[in-house]
Amino acid sequence: MNKKTLTTAMDLLYRKYLIPMILLDQDGSPLYPSLTLTSNNSLKHYLEETNGPVANLYHFGKYMLGCFAFQLAGRTCYMVIGPCGVIGTPETSYTFLEHEYHYNVHYSKEDTYSFEEYIQLLYTLFVERPLEKDQIHWHYQNDPHDRSMQTDLSLETNLYERRVHEATFDSYHFELRYLDYIKRNEPEKVVWVFNKMKETYSVSLSPYELEGLKLKFSAFVAVVTRMSIDEGVPVNQAFGLSDSLIQGLVYIHSAEECLRYIKEATYRFMELLHSYPLAKKSLLVKTIVNYIDSHLYEKVTIDDLAAITEKHKTHLCNQFKKEMNKTIHNYIQERKISEAKHLLLFTDYSYEKISTQLAFANQSHFIRNFKAVTGQTPKEFKEKHYAHALS
């Protein structure tokens, strides 16, 4: 593909999807479109991380970026995609590379699944070969200039304070089919469902009808939250995602946005559900897992678990090891280290504070356990995975 064909494709894709793209040379200087930058350092980090046949995707809470390298006329070039807004966030403008972008004028908002698919499309067109799933590397960090956590970043910290009431979709059979697609992890079937929904709902709904669609969204979240808990997702995790998604409704102002937000919520629950494959585990093991996951910031002992399950310590330890292929102690350590990873990436907490928050004996104990589980020290993990915000 020559440069003229490439830039024509960029223009056509931008008019269609309203997601900006910038073509850069190997030194980070813009080739297309023409941009005046005082420094190329803003993008240097992303270019340095993009080595080989990979696509790096960055999620900053309120916007997303993508980057991959390819050959153009025998020279290495880079394609930077974004900023692309995140469905459910309140921002209507953002300054990127010294230029101000306005929502629905210069950029659109998408869910993470759709943005990833768009990157796959661009990679296939410009690199001229498919982008496999294991070549896509996501990096997450909230923008340091906006410490408020959006859906992705608030999942781990939201506490459930409300109770969910009975509610269903308009069609019982639709609900059963939809829940089955989520359980079976079939995103392509979800896309089919949403194509059907778009035939039903007009983009020009009145404010009252839009509120009705938001109520249906709340009902959907209630149903899927209960299903997720029944399938083995810890209660705190399920309600944490539920609350953060519902909080984002205040920033939805059109039926089109609402439908896309429902799709994003579906993918989030699908991802959550299949990251906790406990559906076939016994009630005893589910109870133990839910208790541990609900008390990560406390010291959990075998005596505690014996008390809440009313089972002998030896029995519950043996049953847990049999079903989970790991000891209760190892599971507790893994879950605490998983929580520590989020705190390292999404907060400014020191190692000492994290060790105290997660009830480790001391900072040295925390670092030792972190390395035993991950093979890295907390410092090495943060340096590798922390996506630097634009300067």
C-alpha positions in Angstrom: 0.0 0.0 0.0 1.4 3.4 -1.0 1.1 6.6 1.1 -1.7 8.1 -1.0 -3.9 5.0 -0.7 -3.2 4.8 3.0 -4.1 8.4 3.7 -7.3 8.1 1.6 -8.3 5.0 3.7 -7.6 6.9 6.9 -9.9 9.8 5.8 -12.7 7.4 4.8 -12.4 5.4 8.0 -12.4 8.6 10.1 -15.5 10.0 8.4 -17.2 6.6 9.0 -16.2 5.9 12.6 -15.1 9.3 13.9 -12.0 7.8 15.6 -8.9 9.9 14.9 -5.7 8.4 13.5 -2.2 9.8 13.2 0.5 8.3 10.8 4.0 8.8 12.3 7.5 8.1 10.9 10.0 6.0 12.8 11.1 9.1 14.7 7.6 10.0 15.9 7.1 12.9 13.5 3.6 13.2 12.1 3.3 12.3 8.4 -0.5 12.6 8.2 -2.5 14.5 9.0 -0.3 17.6 9.3 0.2 18.5 12.9 2.4 21.1 14.6 3.9 19.7 17.7 6.4 21.4 20.0 7.8 18.0 21.0 7.5 14.4 19.9 8.1 13.2 23.5 4.3 12.8 24.1 4.2 9.8 21.9 7.7 8.4 22.4 6.6 6.1 25.1 4.0 4.4 23.0 6.3 4.0 20.0 9.1 2.5 22.1 6.6 -0.1 23.6 5.4 -1.1 20.1 8.0 -3.6 18.9 7.2 -6.5 16.6 3.8 -7.7 15.4 1.7 -6.4 18.3 -0.9 -3.8 18.9 -0.8 -1.9 22.2 -4.1 -0.5 23.5 -4.2 2.0 26.4 -7.3 2.6 28.6 -7.1 5.8 30.6 -10.5 5.7 32.1 -12.1 8.4 30.0 -10.4 7.7 26.7 -8.5 5.0 24.8 -5.6 4.9 22.5 -4.1 2.3 20.2 -0.7 1.9 18.5 1.0 -0.5 16.1 3.9 -0.5 13.7 3.9 -1.4 10.0 6.0 -1.0 6.9 5.3 1.8 4.4 7.5 2.0 1.3 10.1 -0.1 3.0 10.3 2.1 6.1 8.9 1.5 9.6 5.9 3.7 10.4 3.5 3.9 13.3 -0.3 4.3 13.4 -1.7 5.9 16.6 -5.4 5.6 16.9 -7.4 7.9 19.2 -8.4 9.5 21.4 -11.5 7.4 21.5 -13.9 8.2 24.3 -15.3 5.6 26.6 -19.0 5.0 26.7 -20.5 6.0 30.1 -17.9 8.8 30.8 -19.0 12.4 31.3 -16.2 14.2 29.3 -17.3 16.1 26.1 -13.8 17.3 25.2 -10.2 16.4 25.6 -6.8 18.0 24.8 -4.6 15.6 22.9 -1.2 16.5 21.4 -1.9 20.2 21.9 -5.2 20.0 20.0 -8.7 20.2 21.5 -11.0 17.4 20.5 -14.8 17.7 21.0 -17.1 14.7 21.4 -19.3 13.9 18.3 -17.3 16.6 16.4 -13.8 15.2 16.4 -14.1 11.9 18.2 -16.7 9.3 19.2 -17.2 7.1 22.3 -17.0 3.3 22.1 -16.9 0.3 24.4 -13.6 -1.5 24.8 -14.8 -4.5 22.7 -15.7 -2.3 19.8 -12.5 -0.3 20.0 -10.4 -3.5 20.0 -12.3 -4.8 17.0 -11.6 -1.4 15.2 -7.9 -1.8 15.9 -8.0 -5.3 14.5 -9.6 -3.9 11.3 -7.0 -1.2 10.9 -4.1 -3.7 11.6 -5.5 -6.1 9.0 -5.8 -3.4 6.4 -2.5 -1.6 6.9 -0.2 -4.5 8.0 -1.9 -6.8 5.5 -2.2 -9.7 7.9 -4.7 -10.6 10.7 -4.1 -9.5 14.2 -4.4 -12.4 16.6 -5.9 -12.1 20.1 -2.5 -12.8 21.8 -1.0 -9.9 19.9 -3.3 -7.4 21.5 -1.8 -6.0 24.7 -4.1 -3.8 26.9 -2.6 -1.3 29.4 -4.8 0.3 32.0 -4.4 3.5 34.0 -6.6 6.4 35.1 -5.5 9.8 33.9 -3.5 11.5 36.7 -5.3 14.8 36.0 -8.7 13.1 36.7 -8.5 10.8 39.7 -12.2 9.9 39.5 -12.6 6.2 38.7 -14.9 5.3 35.8 -16.4 1.9 35.2 -13.2 0.0 34.5 -11.3 1.7 37.4 -14.1 1.7 40.0 -15.0 -2.0 39.7 -12.6 -3.1 42.5 -13.4 -0.2 44.9 -17.2 0.1 44.7 -19.0 -1.3 47.7 -22.6 -2.6 47.3 -25.0 -0.6 49.5 -28.3 -1.2 47.7 -30.4 -4.3 47.1 -31.6 -5.5 43.7 -35.3 -5.8 43.1 -37.0 -8.2 40.8 -37.0 -7.0 37.2 -36.8 -8.6 33.7 -36.6 -7.6 30.1 -39.9 -7.1 28.1 -39.6 -10.6 26.7 -39.0 -13.6 29.0 -37.7 -15.7 26.1 -35.4 -12.9 25.0 -34.0 -12.8 28.5 -33.3 -16.5 28.6 -31.6 -16.4 25.2 -29.5 -13.4 26.2 -28.4 -14.9 29.5 -27.5 -18.1 27.7 -25.2 -16.2 25.3 -23.5 -14.6 28.3 -23.0 -17.9 30.1 -21.6 -19.5 27.0 -19.3 -16.6 26.3 -20.5 -15.9 22.8 -20.0 -12.2 21.9 -20.9 -12.7 18.3 -24.4 -13.8 19.4 -24.6 -10.6 21.5 -23.9 -8.5 18.4 -26.8 -10.3 16.7 -29.1 -9.4 19.6 -28.1 -5.8 19.5 -28.7 -5.6 15.7 -32.2 -6.7 16.5 -32.6 -4.2 19.3 -31.5 -1.4 17.0 -34.4 -2.3 14.7 -36.7 -1.8 17.6 -35.4 1.5 19.2 -35.2 4.7 17.2 -32.2 7.0 17.8 -34.6 9.9 18.1 -36.4 8.7 21.2 -38.0 11.4 23.4 -36.4 12.0 26.8 -39.2 10.0 28.5 -38.6 7.0 26.2 -34.9 7.3 26.8 -35.5 7.1 30.6 -37.5 4.0 29.9 -34.6 2.5 28.1 -32.3 3.4 31.1 -34.8 1.6 33.4 -34.5 -1.5 31.1 -30.8 -1.2 31.4 -31.1 -1.2 35.2 -33.3 -4.3 35.0 -30.8 -6.0 32.8 -28.0 -5.3 35.2 -30.1 -6.6 38.1 -30.8 -9.9 36.3 -27.2 -10.4 35.1 -25.8 -9.6 38.5 -27.9 -12.3 40.2 -27.0 -14.8 37.5 -23.3 -14.0 37.9 -23.5 -14.6 41.6 -25.3 -17.9 41.0 -22.6 -18.9 38.6 -19.9 -18.3 41.2 -18.8 -14.7 40.9 -18.0 -13.2 44.3 -20.8 -11.0 45.6 -18.6 -8.0 46.0 -17.3 -8.3 42.5 -20.8 -8.7 41.0 -22.3 -5.8 42.9 -19.2 -3.6 42.4 -19.5 -3.9 38.6 -23.3 -3.5 38.8 -23.0 -0.2 40.8 -20.3 1.3 38.7 -22.3 0.6 35.5 -25.5 2.1 36.8 -23.5 5.2 38.0 -22.5 5.7 34.4 -26.1 6.1 33.2 -26.1 9.8 34.2 -23.7 10.4 31.3 -25.9 8.7 28.6 -27.9 11.2 26.6 -29.2 9.3 23.6 -30.7 5.9 22.8 -27.8 5.1 20.6 -25.4 5.7 23.5 -27.6 3.7 25.8 -27.7 0.6 23.5 -23.9 0.7 23.1 -23.6 1.1 26.9 -25.8 -2.0 27.4 -23.5 -3.9 25.0 -20.4 -2.7 26.9 -22.1 -3.9 30.2 -22.8 -7.3 28.6 -19.1 -7.7 27.7 -18.0 -6.6 31.1 -20.3 -9.2 32.8 -19.2 -11.8 30.3 -15.6 -11.1 31.1 -16.2 -11.1 34.9 -18.3 -14.3 34.8 -15.7 -16.3 32.9 -12.8 -15.1 35.0 -14.5 -16.9 38.0 -15.3 -20.4 36.6 -16.9 -21.7 39.8 -20.3 -22.8 38.3 -19.5 -26.5 38.8 -18.0 -26.1 42.3 -19.7 -27.2 45.5 -21.7 -24.8 47.7 -19.0 -25.2 50.3 -16.2 -24.0 48.0 -18.3 -21.1 46.6 -19.0 -20.0 50.2 -15.3 -20.1 51.0 -14.4 -18.2 47.9 -17.1 -15.5 48.4 -16.0 -15.0 52.0 -12.3 -14.6 51.1 -13.1 -12.3 48.2 -15.3 -10.2 50.4 -12.6 -9.9 53.1 -9.4 -9.2 51.1 -8.6 -6.2 53.3 -8.8 -8.4 56.5 -6.8 -11.3 57.9 -8.7 -14.5 56.9 -8.0 -17.6 58.9 -9.1 -21.3 58.6 -10.9 -20.8 61.9 -13.0 -18.0 60.4 -13.9 -20.2 57.4 -14.8 -23.1 59.7 -17.1 -20.8 61.7 -19.0 -19.4 58.7 -19.4 -22.8 57.0 -20.0 -24.7 60.1 -17.6 -27.4 58.9 -14.6 -29.0 60.4 -11.3 -27.4 59.4 -9.8 -30.6 58.0 -12.9 -31.3 55.9 -13.1 -27.8 54.4 -9.4 -27.7 53.6 -9.5 -31.1 52.0 -12.6 -30.3 49.9 -11.2 -27.0 48.8 -7.9 -28.5 47.7 -9.8 -31.3 45.9 -12.0 -28.9 43.9 -9.6 -26.0 43.4 -6.3 -27.8 43.1 -4.7 -25.4 45.5 -4.8 -24.8 49.3 -6.9 -22.2 50.9 -3.8 -20.4 52.0 -2.5 -20.2 48.4 -5.9 -19.0 47.2 -5.9 -16.2 49.8 -2.4 -15.1 48.8 -3.2 -15.1 45.1 -6.4 -13.0 45.6 -4.6 -10.5 47.8 -1.8 -10.2 45.2 -4.3 -9.7 42.5 -5.9 -6.9 44.5 -2.4 -5.5 45.1 -1.8 -5.3 41.3 -4.9 -3.1 40.9 -3.8 -0.8 43.8 -0.3 -0.5 42.2 -1.7 0.5 38.9 -4.8 2.6 39.8 -3.8 4.3 43.1 -0.8 6.3 44.5 -0.5 4.0 47.5 3.0 3.2 48.8 4.1 -0.4 49.2 3.8 0.0 52.9 0.2 1.2 52.7 -0.8 -1.6 50.3 0.7 -4.2 52.7 -1.2 -2.7 55.6 -4.4 -2.4 53.7 -4.3 -6.0 52.6 -3.4 -7.3 56.1 0.1 -8.5 55.3 2.4 -8.8 58.4 4.7 -6.0 57.0 6.0 -4.5 53.8 8.7 -7.2 53.5 6.1 -9.9 53.8 4.0 -8.3 51.1 7.0 -7.9 48.7 8.1 -11.5 49.3 4.6 -12.9 48.7 4.1 -10.7 45.6 7.3 -12.0 44.0 6.4 -15.6 44.9 3.1 -15.3 43.1 4.1 -13.2 40.1 7.8 -13.7 39.7 8.3 -10.0 40.0 8.7 -7.4 42.7 5.9 -4.8 43.0 8.4 -2.2 41.6 9.2 -4.4 38.6 5.5 -5.1 38.0 4.6 -1.4 38.1 7.4 -0.4 35.8 6.3 -3.0 33.2 2.6 -2.5 33.3 2.0 1.2 34.3 0.9 3.1 31.2 2.3 6.6 31.5 -0.2 9.4 30.9 0.5 11.9 28.2 2.7 14.8 29.4 
